């Protein structure tokens, strides 16, 4: 029975009698990838799909995201699900800025990704106009399996990201393009 349980694979390492050696980046990446704390920012029908993703049928907890955080200071993965009005844009940006580094963003659904069917003066045409987005989950609304796939993509980003990437000139230019210091 225990052979059916899939364990997290360890990073590439050198093994010997009584020791295992690997790089610090790989160990930290493995820990980050399997302990993401999501902050759901749900506004409409995509929020309902996210709720079912957290429920027992799809169970986001299997991926290390057991604890949804409703405080940006205790979250590292922002899940923006649904229509974002232009008046809400500064709030989304403030929530993003209050999150500690490293932080990742998933745009869930057509509305968060591109404004969806709401091509009006009052709807933000994609949250990537105000904050950088790491993963886009398409659909109107997307299925819970798609949201899980988006979380797994963020896990891969977290696992393979260098500890120093966020200190690079390239990353600073990205933040400056969004007027983020």
Secondary structure, DSSP 8 states (H G I E B T S, - for coil): -GGG-------S-EEETTEEE--HHHHHHHHHHT---EEEEE-SHHHHHHHHHHSTTT-GGGGT-----SSGGG-SEEEEES--BHHHHHHHHHHHHHS-SS-EEEEEHHHHHH-TT--STTB-S-GGGTS--SEEE-STT--HHHHHHHHHHHHHHHHH--TTGGGSHHHHHHHHHTT--
